[in-house]
């Protein structure tokens, strides 16, 4: 079969890096979109580096911004992707309360710009929209594809908009577009300001004597936490279906932040209550109490099911922090940074 080409927005994030690995393993040529910055953010994909001067290089990065519709259209015409995975967003829920307009522009309208570029260019590509369990918000669990949305943050509201605009372009223009409604999924590559990585990192640092206290907000919030590498496989499976549809991806289990603390600190032989301090700055103006996903449709139609649950996930993340090497100087230019135009 001819080699397929994929475009990933947000390729330097947690999900983008795991998805790039998966697609490269499957023989794809992978193009990634990343924002221009004075500092490089390619650490999660540096190990995938391929010399761009080699004729068979299959990983290529491009500068672009979800606020720039003309650039997105130009890149789609240039790349001619078979599949587009839209993962980029302002994805931090607490930050979205501080930056609601920016969150709406990127997380919400960024999806519209991509879909409109696909429509205008006439590309027969398949489109994946990274929707979120946060869209359910205050709606009681369990939550499935037919559960009503009740967003409780600017981030969640922007994701609801992106969800519906994706369905609209599917129904109005016949674009093969799907929504993956992914519940929380974590890994050692999670950003350090997200609560799971923050806890796992603190447990390891406290165990090594590098830190004494960890400051957190609401410990009673409950989430359905899964393992990110398994969830990107579900993304790929959604775009292989003949008929586009929307799918919940989750483990069907629920644990509190307090539970996650216990799992991480038990792994290093410590009592978290001696090291955790409450800080109201980490509270959200409106909280989401409990999210539990029903992924039976993904099991039935995609043959997808999770294997890693929250207790094992916490141990995986804490062990990775314990094994993390000491900080090293910035890499030389012969790494993934060389993929970018200068």
C-alpha positions as CSV (number, residue, x, y, z in Angstrom):
1,X,0.0,0.0,0.0
2,X,1.2,3.6,-0.6
3,X,2.6,5.3,2.4
4,X,0.1,7.4,4.2
5,X,0.8,10.9,5.4
6,X,-0.5,12.4,8.7
7,X,-0.5,15.9,10.1
8,X,-0.4,16.3,13.9
9,X,-1.1,19.7,15.5
10,X,0.4,19.8,19.0
11,X,3.0,17.2,18.1
12,X,5.4,18.4,20.8
13,X,2.8,17.7,23.6
14,X,2.3,14.5,25.5
15,X,-0.3,13.0,23.1
16,X,1.4,14.3,20.0
17,X,4.7,12.7,20.8
18,X,3.1,9.3,21.5
19,X,0.9,9.5,18.4
20,X,4.0,10.4,16.3
21,X,5.7,7.3,17.6
22,X,2.7,5.1,16.8
23,X,2.3,6.5,13.3
24,X,6.0,6.2,12.4
25,X,5.9,2.6,13.6
26,X,3.0,2.0,11.2
27,X,5.0,3.4,8.3
28,X,3.4,6.9,8.0
29,X,5.1,10.0,7.0
30,X,4.4,12.4,9.9
31,X,4.2,16.2,9.7
32,X,3.9,18.2,12.9
33,X,2.7,21.7,13.6
34,X,4.3,23.7,16.3
35,X,4.2,27.4,17.4
36,X,7.2,29.6,16.8
37,X,8.9,30.5,20.1
38,X,12.3,31.9,21.2
39,X,12.9,28.6,23.0
40,X,12.5,25.0,21.6
41,X,9.9,22.7,22.9
42,X,10.8,19.5,21.1
43,X,12.1,17.5,24.1
44,X,9.3,14.9,23.9
45,X,10.1,14.1,20.2
46,X,13.9,14.6,20.1
47,X,14.3,10.8,20.1
48,X,12.4,10.6,16.9
49,X,14.8,12.9,15.1
50,X,15.6,12.1,11.5
51,X,17.9,14.2,9.4
52,X,15.6,16.3,7.2
53,X,18.2,16.2,4.4
54,X,17.8,12.5,4.0
55,X,15.4,11.6,1.2
56,X,13.6,9.0,3.3
57,X,13.1,11.2,6.4
58,X,9.5,10.6,7.6
59,X,9.2,13.2,10.4
60,X,8.9,16.8,9.4
61,X,8.0,19.8,11.6
62,X,6.5,23.1,10.5
63,X,5.9,26.4,12.2
64,X,2.3,27.5,12.4
65,X,-0.3,28.9,14.7
66,X,-4.0,28.0,15.2
67,X,-4.8,31.7,15.1
68,X,-3.5,31.9,11.5
69,X,-6.0,30.4,9.1
70,X,-4.0,31.3,5.9
71,X,-0.9,29.5,7.2
72,X,-3.0,26.4,8.0
73,X,-4.5,26.4,4.5
74,X,-1.1,26.7,2.9
75,X,0.3,23.9,5.0
76,X,-2.6,21.6,4.1
77,X,-2.1,22.3,0.4
78,X,1.6,21.6,0.7
79,X,1.5,18.5,2.9
80,X,-1.6,16.8,1.3
81,X,-2.3,14.7,4.4
82,X,-4.4,11.6,4.4
83,X,-5.2,12.1,8.1
84,X,-5.2,15.2,10.3
85,X,-5.0,14.8,14.1
86,X,-5.9,18.0,15.8
87,X,-4.5,17.8,19.4
88,X,-3.2,21.4,19.9
89,X,-5.0,23.6,22.4
90,X,-4.6,25.7,25.5
91,X,-5.3,22.6,27.5
92,X,-4.9,23.6,31.2
93,X,-8.3,23.9,32.8
94,X,-7.2,26.2,35.7
95,X,-5.3,28.5,33.3
96,X,-8.4,28.8,31.1
97,X,-10.1,30.8,33.9
98,X,-7.2,33.3,33.7
99,X,-7.0,33.4,29.9
100,X,-10.6,32.7,28.7
101,X,-10.3,34.7,25.5
102,X,-7.0,33.1,24.4
103,X,-8.5,29.7,25.3
104,X,-11.5,30.3,23.1
105,X,-9.4,31.5,20.2
106,X,-7.1,28.5,20.2
107,X,-9.1,25.6,21.7
108,X,-12.4,26.6,20.0
109,X,-11.8,28.6,16.9
110,X,-8.6,26.8,16.0
111,X,-10.7,23.8,15.2
112,X,-12.9,25.9,12.9
113,X,-9.8,27.2,11.0
114,X,-8.6,23.7,10.4
115,X,-11.9,22.4,9.2
116,X,-12.5,25.4,7.0
117,X,-9.0,24.9,5.5
118,X,-9.9,21.3,4.7
119,X,-13.2,22.4,3.1
120,X,-11.6,25.1,1.1
121,X,-8.8,23.0,-0.3
122,X,-11.1,20.1,-1.0
123,X,-8.7,17.6,0.6
124,X,-10.2,14.1,1.0
125,X,-8.5,13.7,4.4
126,X,-9.8,12.3,7.6
127,X,-10.0,14.6,10.6
128,X,-9.7,13.8,14.3
129,X,-10.8,16.4,16.9
130,X,-9.4,16.0,20.5
131,X,-12.5,16.5,22.6
132,X,-12.5,16.2,26.3
133,X,-14.3,14.7,29.3
134,X,-14.3,18.2,30.8
135,X,-17.2,18.9,28.4
136,X,-19.5,16.8,30.7
137,X,-18.6,19.0,33.7
138,X,-21.4,18.9,36.3
139,X,-23.3,16.1,34.6
140,X,-23.4,13.1,36.9
141,X,-21.3,10.0,35.9
142,X,-21.0,7.6,34.2
143,X,-20.7,9.7,31.0
144,X,-21.1,8.2,27.5
145,X,-21.4,9.6,24.0
146,X,-25.1,10.5,24.5
147,X,-24.6,12.2,27.9
148,X,-25.5,15.9,27.9
149,X,-22.6,18.4,28.2
150,X,-22.4,20.9,31.2
151,X,-19.0,22.6,30.9
152,X,-17.6,24.2,34.0
153,X,-14.6,26.1,32.7
154,X,-13.7,28.3,29.7
155,X,-11.6,25.3,28.5
156,X,-14.5,23.0,28.6
157,X,-16.8,25.5,26.9
158,X,-14.3,25.9,24.1
159,X,-14.1,22.1,23.7
160,X,-17.9,21.9,23.5
161,X,-17.8,24.5,20.6
162,X,-15.0,22.5,18.9
163,X,-17.0,19.3,19.3
164,X,-20.1,20.7,17.7
165,X,-18.3,22.5,14.9
166,X,-16.6,19.2,14.0
167,X,-20.0,17.5,13.8
168,X,-21.4,20.4,11.8
169,X,-18.6,20.1,9.2
170,X,-19.2,16.3,9.0
171,X,-22.9,16.7,8.5
172,X,-22.9,19.8,6.3
173,X,-19.9,19.1,4.0
174,X,-19.4,15.3,4.3
175,X,-15.9,15.6,5.9
176,X,-14.7,12.4,7.5
177,X,-14.5,14.0,10.9
178,X,-14.6,12.3,14.3
179,X,-14.6,13.4,17.9
180,X,-12.5,11.5,20.4
181,X,-13.9,12.3,23.8
182,X,-10.9,11.3,25.9
183,X,-11.1,11.2,29.7
184,X,-8.0,12.1,31.6
185,X,-4.9,10.3,30.3
186,X,-1.4,10.7,31.8
187,X,2.1,9.5,31.4
188,X,5.7,10.5,32.4
189,X,5.5,13.0,29.5
190,X,2.6,14.9,31.1
191,X,3.3,18.6,31.6
192,X,4.8,19.5,35.0
193,X,1.9,21.8,36.0
194,X,-0.8,19.1,35.6
195,X,-1.7,17.6,38.9
196,X,-0.7,13.9,38.2
197,X,2.8,14.8,37.0
198,X,3.1,17.4,39.8
199,X,2.4,14.7,42.4
200,X,4.6,12.1,40.9
201,X,7.5,14.5,40.5
202,X,7.1,15.8,44.0
203,X,7.0,12.3,45.5
204,X,10.3,11.5,43.8
205,X,11.9,14.8,44.8
206,X,10.8,14.5,48.4
207,X,12.2,10.9,48.6
208,X,15.5,12.2,47.3
209,X,15.6,15.1,49.8
210,X,15.3,17.7,47.0
211,X,11.9,19.1,48.1
212,X,10.0,19.2,51.4
213,X,6.4,20.2,50.6
214,X,3.9,19.9,47.8
215,X,1.1,22.5,47.5
216,X,-2.2,21.4,46.0
217,X,-5.8,22.5,45.9
218,X,-8.9,20.3,45.8
219,X,-8.0,16.7,46.8
220,X,-11.6,15.4,46.5
221,X,-12.1,15.8,42.8
222,X,-12.4,12.4,41.2
223,X,-11.2,11.5,37.7
224,X,-11.0,8.5,35.3
225,X,-7.3,8.4,34.7
226,X,-5.8,6.3,31.9
227,X,-2.5,5.8,30.2
228,X,-1.7,8.1,27.3
229,X,0.1,5.7,24.9
230,X,-3.1,3.5,25.0
231,X,-5.3,6.4,24.2
232,X,-3.5,7.6,21.1
233,X,-4.0,4.1,19.7
234,X,-7.8,4.8,20.1
235,X,-7.3,8.0,18.1
236,X,-5.8,6.1,15.2
237,X,-8.5,3.4,15.3
238,X,-11.2,6.1,15.0
239,X,-9.8,7.3,11.7
240,X,-9.7,3.8,10.3
241,X,-13.5,3.4,10.4
242,X,-15.5,3.6,7.2
243,X,-18.1,5.8,8.8
244,X,-17.1,8.8,11.0
245,X,-18.5,8.9,14.5
246,X,-17.7,10.1,18.0
247,X,-16.3,7.9,20.8
248,X,-15.6,8.1,24.5
249,X,-12.2,6.7,25.6
250,X,-11.9,5.9,29.3
251,X,-11.1,3.2,31.8
252,X,-14.5,3.2,33.5
253,X,-12.9,3.7,37.0
254,X,-12.8,6.7,39.3
255,X,-10.1,7.8,41.8
256,X,-9.7,11.0,43.7
257,X,-6.6,13.3,43.8
258,X,-6.2,12.0,47.3
259,X,-6.0,8.5,46.0
260,X,-3.4,9.4,43.4
261,X,-1.3,11.0,46.1
262,X,-1.5,7.8,48.2
263,X,-0.4,5.6,45.2
264,X,2.6,7.9,44.3
265,X,3.9,8.4,47.9
266,X,3.4,4.7,48.8
267,X,5.7,3.9,45.9
268,X,8.5,5.8,47.5
269,X,7.6,4.7,51.0
270,X,6.3,8.0,52.3
271,X,3.2,9.3,54.0
272,X,1.9,12.1,51.8
273,X,0.0,13.8,54.6
274,X,3.3,14.9,56.1
275,X,4.3,16.7,53.0
276,X,1.2,18.1,51.3
277,X,0.0,21.7,52.0
278,X,-3.3,23.2,50.9
279,X,-3.2,26.3,48.6
280,X,-6.4,28.0,47.6
281,X,-4.7,29.4,44.5
282,X,-5.1,26.0,42.9
283,X,-8.9,25.9,43.3
284,X,-11.0,26.5,40.3
285,X,-13.9,29.0,40.4
286,X,-16.2,26.1,39.5
287,X,-15.2,22.6,40.1
288,X,-16.0,19.3,38.3
289,X,-16.6,16.7,41.0
290,X,-16.5,13.4,39.3
291,X,-15.8,12.0,35.8
292,X,-16.2,8.3,34.9
293,X,-16.3,7.3,31.2
294,X,-18.3,4.6,29.6
295,X,-16.1,3.4,26.7
296,X,-18.3,0.4,25.7
297,X,-18.9,1.8,22.2
298,X,-15.1,2.0,21.6
299,X,-14.8,-1.5,22.9
300,X,-17.6,-2.7,20.6
301,X,-16.8,-0.8,17.4
302,X,-13.0,-0.1,17.6
303,X,-12.0,-3.2,19.5
304,X,-10.2,-0.9,21.9
305,X,-10.0,-1.4,25.7
306,X,-7.5,-0.1,28.3
307,X,-5.1,-2.2,30.3
308,X,-3.5,0.3,32.7
309,X,-5.6,1.6,35.6
310,X,-4.9,4.5,37.9
311,X,-2.9,2.7,40.6
312,X,-0.5,1.2,38.0
313,X,-0.4,4.6,36.2
314,X,0.7,6.4,39.4
315,X,3.5,3.8,39.9
316,X,4.7,4.2,36.3
317,X,4.8,8.0,36.6
318,X,6.6,7.9,40.0
319,X,9.1,5.3,38.9
320,X,9.9,7.4,35.8
321,X,10.6,10.4,38.0
322,X,12.9,8.4,40.3
323,X,14.8,7.2,37.2
324,X,15.0,10.6,35.5
325,X,18.6,11.7,34.9
326,X,20.0,14.8,36.3
327,X,19.5,17.9,34.1
328,X,21.9,18.2,31.2
329,X,23.0,21.1,29.0
330,X,20.8,22.0,26.1
331,X,21.4,19.6,23.1
332,X,23.5,20.6,20.1
333,X,21.8,21.6,16.9
334,X,22.0,18.1,15.5
335,X,18.6,17.1,17.1
336,X,15.0,17.6,16.3
337,X,15.5,21.4,16.3
338,X,17.2,21.0,12.9
339,X,13.9,19.9,11.4
340,X,12.7,23.4,11.6
341,X,13.4,26.3,9.2
342,X,15.7,29.0,10.5
